[in-house]
Amino acid sequence: MRIITVLRSLKSGGAERHALQLMRGMRERGHEALYAGPMAGWLGQQLQADGFDGIDLQMHGLIDLPSIWRLARYARDVKANLIHGHLTRGAYYAHYAARLAGLPNVATAHSDNAGKHFGGAKRIIAVSQAVADFLQRCGYDPQRIRMVHHGIADIAGRLPADVREVTRRSLGLSASEPCLLMAARIVPAKGHDTALRALATLKQRDWTLLLAGDHHGDLGPQMQALARELGIADRVRFLGLREDVPALLAASDLLLAPSRREALSLTLLEASACSLPIIASRVGGIGEVVQDGVSGLLVPPDEPAALAAALSSLLDDQSRRQAMGARARQRFETCFTENLMFDQTEAVYREACELPVR
């Protein structure tokens, strides 16, 4: 199949990383993967470096008729079999361009709070059951929705044997101190403030928190100020945007994900692959990855006291952390491998291609 992926984004996030992974996987399976979106963005640059073909498509707002016409013409010129739009804007442009080109289209919904513009897709991929349920509440026909969990490569198997020791040494961490990691964009939805307020009540305990995410935006300086206000600035490391998250996971003892909303975080899957226990909010699709009391602990969102209690129960219990990490790894192997995701996505593509276009 010749598949055009449509995603309008300039930054790196879960949807962009997922689209990149999916295009790489489809190419490895013998399909031709093409891209339509801003080439100057993170995803466009990654795809150009990997040798993918495509067009620079800006998609200004939702009334950019030249972008729709250009995408439709490109699809006809390359004799595409299918157009796959990601997020609401990608779904919108994929739908109208596919209609003009006489092609089937698929859309992926990555969020459980944005439900517009998926109605023109022959099949809608929901990245978690929480997203699928949300789409049904928005009025979409459940017969058109296919739940395909994110899947990732086995990153743990690709890491050097001494990665934990080397990474901890580079960060100035001792061999024994508990290291907590949040690997997420510093935005309100991720709950960095909840994590800081919870840890401020555990000042007498031994811990270091690593924050991997761009802290130069509006919220980053606020979180740095909050850490100073709470008296824990010397124990919180703002690492900035990192490309070595797997190494940071290997160096850590716990992953924190106190999100206010979350469809299905790739970082949760990466932590599971690295046998890392997770303490996270009970929101969205998180519970589909983290089994409460089995592979991690789930707490209500926006409740620092509950998060602190969960942290307190695991900080000094290395054997329990290791047991939970082992079970997280088992769940990853069963439910969240990239090959399983590729198989299920291919099945959705074939299903959409067999349906009438009009």
KOLKOLVO-687639 format. One record per residue (C-alpha): residue in three letters; residue number from 1; x, y, z. Coordinates in steps of 0.1 Angstrom, whole numbers, plus 5000, padded with zeros to 4 digits. Example, Ala and Ser with C-alpha at 12.3 -4.5 7.8 and 13.67 -1.06 7.14 Angstrom:
KOLKOLVO-687639
   aa    i    c1    c2    c3
  ALA    1  5123  4955  5078
  SER    2  5137  4989  5071
//
This chain:
KOLKOLVO-687639
   aa    i    c1    c2    c3
  MET    1  5000  5000  5000
  ARG    2  5010  5036  4994
  ILE    3  4999  5056  5026
  ILE    4  5000  5093  5031
  THR    5  5003  5104  5067
  VAL    6  4988  5138  5075
  LEU    7  4998  5156  5107
  ARG    8  5000  5193  5113
  SER    9  5026  5199  5140
  LEU   10  5058  5218  5146
  LYS   11  5068  5203  5180
  SER   12  5077  5169  5193
  GLY   13  5049  5151  5212
  GLY   14  5033  5118  5216
  ALA   15  5013  5120  5184
  GLU   16  5043  5130  5164
  ARG   17  5065  5103  5178
  HIS   18  5037  5077  5171
  ALA   19  5033  5089  5135
  LEU   20  5071  5086  5130
  GLN   21  5072  5052  5144
  LEU   22  5042  5040  5124
  MET   23  5057  5053  5091
  ARG   24  5090  5036  5098
  GLY   25  5071  5004  5107
  MET   26  5050  5005  5075
  ARG   27  5081  5011  5054
  GLU   28  5098  4981  5070
  ARG   29  5068  4960  5061
  GLY   30  5071  4969  5025
  HIS   31  5045  4997  5022
  GLU   32  5054  5031  5009
  ALA   33  5049  5057  5036
  LEU   34  5046  5094  5025
  TYR   35  5041  5125  5046
  ALA   36  5020  5157  5042
  GLY   37  5027  5184  5068
  PRO   38  5050  5212  5078
  MET   39  5085  5201  5068
  ALA   40  5101  5226  5091
  GLY   41  5085  5210  5122
  TRP   42  5101  5182  5143
  LEU   43  5083  5154  5125
  GLY   44  5090  5168  5091
  GLN   45  5127  5171  5099
  GLN   46  5129  5136  5113
  LEU   47  5112  5121  5082
  GLN   48  5134  5140  5058
  ALA   49  5165  5127  5077
  ASP   50  5151  5092  5073
  GLY   51  5146  5096  5036
  PHE   52  5108  5097  5035
  ASP   53  5091  5115  5006
  GLY   54  5063  5140  5011
  ILE   55  5050  5175  5006
  ASP   56  5053  5206  5027
  LEU   57  5017  5213  5037
  GLN   58  5010  5241  5061
  MET   59  4972  5235  5067
  HIS   60  4965  5270  5081
  GLY   61  4935  5266  5103
  LEU   62  4905  5246  5090
  ILE   63  4897  5268  5060
  ASP   64  4929  5264  5040
  LEU   65  4914  5253  5007
  PRO   66  4947  5255  4988
  SER   67  4962  5229  5012
  ILE   68  4932  5206  5007
  TRP   69  4935  5208  4969
  ARG   70  4972  5204  4971
  LEU   71  4969  5173  4993
  ALA   72  4943  5158  4970
  ARG   73  4964  5164  4939
  TYR   74  4995  5149  4956
  ALA   75  4975  5118  4965
  ARG   76  4964  5114  4929
  ASP   77  4999  5121  4915
  VAL   78  5016  5094  4937
  LYS   79  4987  5070  4932
  ALA   80  4981  5067  4970
  ASN   81  4959  5039  4983
  LEU   82  4949  5056  5015
  ILE   83  4952  5089  5035
  HIS   84  4958  5087  5073
  GLY   85  4951  5118  5093
  HIS   86  4963  5123  5129
  LEU   87  4947  5146  5155
  THR   88  4917  5167  5146
  ARG   89  4933  5189  5120
  GLY   90  4950  5160  5103
  ALA   91  4917  5141  5102
  TYR   92  4899  5171  5087
  TYR   93  4923  5176  5058
  ALA   94  4927  5139  5052
  HIS   95  4889  5136  5049
  TYR   96  4883  5164  5024
  ALA   97  4914  5156  5003
  ALA   98  4905  5119  5002
  ARG   99  4870  5128  4990
  LEU  100  4884  5149  4962
  ALA  101  4909  5122  4953
  GLY  102  4884  5094  4955
  LEU  103  4904  5076  4982
  PRO  104  4896  5060  5016
  ASN  105  4908  5076  5047
  VAL  106  4916  5067  5083
  ALA  107  4919  5090  5113
  THR  108  4937  5085  5146
  ALA  109  4923  5101  5177
  HIS  110  4951  5106  5202
  SER  111  4931  5125  5229
  ASP  112  4900  5120  5251
  ASN  113  4891  5156  5250
  ALA  114  4891  5166  5213
  GLY  115  4864  5149  5193
  LYS  116  4857  5171  5163
  HIS  117  4864  5164  5126
  PHE  118  4867  5126  5128
  GLY  119  4833  5121  5111
  GLY  120  4846  5118  5076
  ALA  121  4870  5089  5083
  LYS  122  4861  5054  5071
  ARG  123  4876  5040  5102
  ILE  124  4887  5059  5134
  ILE  125  4916  5045  5153
  ALA  126  4914  5052  5191
  VAL  127  4948  5049  5209
  SER  128  4931  5036  5241
  GLN  129  4898  5023  5252
  ALA  130  4893  5056  5271
  VAL  131  4896  5075  5238
  ALA  132  4872  5050  5221
  ASP  133  4846  5055  5249
  PHE  134  4850  5093  5245
  LEU  135  4844  5091  5208
  GLN  136  4812  5071  5214
  ARG  137  4801  5097  5239
  CYS  138  4807  5123  5211
  GLY  139  4782  5104  5190
  TYR  140  4805  5085  5166
  ASP  141  4793  5051  5155
  PRO  142  4811  5024  5175
  GLN  143  4811  5002  5144
  ARG  144  4836  5027  5128
  ILE  145  4859  5029  5158
  ARG  146  4889  5005  5162
  MET  147  4909  5006  5194
  VAL  148  4946  5001  5187
  HIS  149  4969  5006  5217
  HIS  150  5002  5023  5211
  GLY  151  5030  4999  5209
  ILE  152  5068  5005  5211
  ALA  153  5100  4987  5203
  ASP  154  5118  4969  5231
  ILE  155  5140  4997  5241
  ALA  156  5154  4979  5271
  GLY  157  5170  4953  5248
  ARG  158  5189  4980  5230
  LEU  159  5205  4996  5260
  PRO  160  5241  4988  5271
  ALA  161  5244  4966  5301
  ASP  162  5260  4994  5322
  VAL  163  5236  5021  5311
  ARG  164  5222  5026  5346
  GLU  165  5256  5031  5363
  VAL  166  5269  5053  5335
  THR  167  5238  5075  5334
  ARG  168  5235  5079  5372
  ARG  169  5272  5088  5374
  SER  170  5268  5114  5346
  LEU  171  5239  5129  5366
  GLY  172  5258  5129  5399
  LEU  173  5235  5104  5415
  SER  174  5248  5079  5441
  ALA  175  5242  5042  5436
  SER  176  5216  5040  5463
  GLU  177  5195  5072  5463
  PRO  178  5160  5067  5449
  CYS  179  5157  5085  5416
  LEU  180  5122  5096  5403
  LEU  181  5116  5106  5367
  MET  182  5089  5126  5349
  ALA  183  5095  5125  5312
  ALA  184  5067  5148  5298
  ARG  185  5061  5182  5283
  ILE  186  5059  5208  5310
  VAL  187  5023  5218  5304
  PRO  188  4993  5220  5328
  ALA  189  4979  5186  5318
  LYS  190  5009  5167  5330
  GLY  191  5006  5177  5366
  HIS  192  5042  5188  5374
  ASP  193  5029  5211  5401
  THR  194  5011  5181  5418
  ALA  195  5044  5162  5418
  LEU  196  5063  5190  5433
  ARG  197  5037  5197  5460
  ALA  198  5037  5160  5469
  LEU  199  5074  5157  5472
  ALA  200  5076  5188  5493
  THR  201  5059  5169  5520
  LEU  202  5086  5142  5518
  LYS  203  5116  5164  5524
  GLN  204  5129  5141  5551
  ARG  205  5131  5112  5527
  ASP  206  5159  5104  5503
  TRP  207  5150  5112  5467
  THR  208  5159  5131  5435
  LEU  209  5134  5141  5409
  LEU  210  5145  5144  5372
  LEU  211  5122  5164  5349
  ALA  212  5129  5156  5312
  GLY  213  5110  5181  5291
  ASP  214  5114  5215  5276
  HIS  215  5113  5240  5305
  HIS  216  5118  5272  5285
  GLY  217  5081  5277  5278
  ASP  218  5056  5296  5298
  LEU  219  5051  5269  5325
  GLY  220  5088  5258  5329
  PRO  221  5099  5290  5348
  GLN  222  5067  5287  5369
  MET  223  5076  5252  5380
  GLN  224  5112  5262  5388
  ALA  225  5098  5290  5409
  LEU  226  5074  5266  5426
  ALA  227  5103  5242  5434
  ARG  228  5122  5271  5450
  GLU  229  5091  5282  5469
  LEU  230  5086  5247  5483
  GLY  231  5122  5244  5493
  ILE  232  5131  5215  5471
  ALA  233  5149  5232  5442
  ASP  234  5182  5215  5451
  ARG  235  5165  5181  5447
  VAL  236  5147  5187  5414
  ARG  237  5167  5186  5381
  PHE  238  5152  5204  5351
  LEU  239  5170  5185  5323
  GLY  240  5153  5201  5294
  LEU  241  5142  5183  5262
  ARG  242  5162  5150  5261
  GLU  243  5167  5124  5234
  ASP  244  5180  5098  5258
  VAL  245  5148  5091  5278
  PRO  246  5154  5053  5277
  ALA  247  5188  5058  5295
  LEU  248  5170  5081  5320
  LEU  249  5144  5054  5326
  ALA  250  5171  5028  5331
  ALA  251  5188  5051  5357
  SER  252  5156  5057  5376
  ASP  253  5137  5038  5402
  LEU  254  5101  5052  5397
  LEU  255  5083  5069  5369
  LEU  256  5058  5096  5379
  ALA  257  5028  5105  5357
  PRO  258  5004  5127  5378
  SER  259  4985  5138  5347
  ARG  260  4952  5156  5348
  ARG  261  4943  5139  5315
  GLU  262  4960  5114  5294
  ALA  263  4949  5093  5264
  LEU  264  4978  5068  5264
  SER  265  5013  5080  5271
  LEU  266  5042  5065  5252
  THR  267  5064  5072  5282
  LEU  268  5043  5048  5303
  LEU  269  5050  5021  5277
  GLU  270  5087  5029  5277
  ALA  271  5089  5027  5315
  SER  272  5071  4993  5314
  ALA  273  5095  4980  5288
  CYS  274  5124  4991  5311
  SER  275  5108  4972  5341
  LEU  276  5101  5004  5359
  PRO  277  5072  5007  5383
  ILE  278  5049  5037  5378
  ILE  279  5029  5060  5400
  ALA  280  5003  5077  5380
  SER  281  4969  5094  5380
  ARG  282  4938  5074  5375
  VAL  283  4927  5092  5344
  GLY  284  4921  5084  5307
  GLY  285  4939  5054  5294
  ILE  286  4966  5052  5321
  GLY  287  4948  5024  5339
  GLU  288  4950  5003  5306
  VAL  289  4988  5003  5311
  VAL  290  4993  5006  5348
  GLN  291  4976  4979  5369
  ASP  292  4970  4994  5403
  GLY  293  4989  4975  5430
  VAL  294  5004  4951  5404
  SER  295  5027  4971  5381
  GLY  296  5024  5004  5398
  LEU  297  5001  5026  5419
  LEU  298  4972  5048  5407
  VAL  299  4960  5079  5426
  PRO  300  4934  5105  5420
  PRO  301  4946  5135  5399
  ASP  302  4953  5169  5416
  GLU  303  4957  5153  5450
  PRO  304  4993  5158  5463
  ALA  305  4986  5141  5495
  ALA  306  4975  5109  5478
  LEU  307  5005  5110  5455
  ALA  308  5028  5116  5485
  ALA  309  5013  5085  5502
  ALA  310  5019  5064  5472
  LEU  311  5055  5076  5469
  SER  312  5061  5071  5506
  SER  313  5050  5034  5503
  LEU  314  5075  5027  5475
  LEU  315  5105  5050  5482
  ASP  316  5121  5026  5508
  ASP  317  5108  4993  5495
  GLN  318  5132  4983  5467
  SER  319  5119  4947  5466
  ARG  320  5083  4959  5460
  ARG  321  5095  4983  5433
  GLN  322  5114  4955  5416
  ALA  323  5084  4932  5417
  MET  324  5061  4958  5402
  GLY  325  5087  4966  5376
  ALA  326  5089  4929  5366
  ARG  327  5051  4928  5362
  ALA  328  5051  4960  5342
  ARG  329  5076  4944  5318
  GLN  330  5053  4913  5315
  ARG  331  5023  4935  5306
  PHE  332  5044  4954  5280
  GLU  333  5054  4921  5263
  THR  334  5018  4909  5262
  CYS  335  4999  4941  5252
  PHE  336  5021  4969  5240
  THR  337  5047  4957  5215
  GLU  338  5051  4977  5182
  ASN  339  5046  4945  5161
  LEU  340  5011  4941  5176
  MET  341  5004  4977  5169
  PHE  342  5016  4974  5133
  ASP  343  4995  4942  5128
  GLN  344  4963  4959  5140
  THR  345  4969  4991  5121
  GLU  346  4975  4972  5089
  ALA  347  4942  4954  5095
  VAL  348  4924  4988  5098
  TYR  349  4940  5001  5066
  ARG  350  4929  4970  5047
  GLU  351  4894  4972  5061
  ALA  352  4891  5009  5051
  CYS  353  4904  5001  5016
  GLU  354  4877  4975  5011
  LEU  355  4849  4999  5019
  PRO  356  4831  5020  4993
  VAL  357  4848  5054  4989
  ARG  358  4816  5073  4986
//
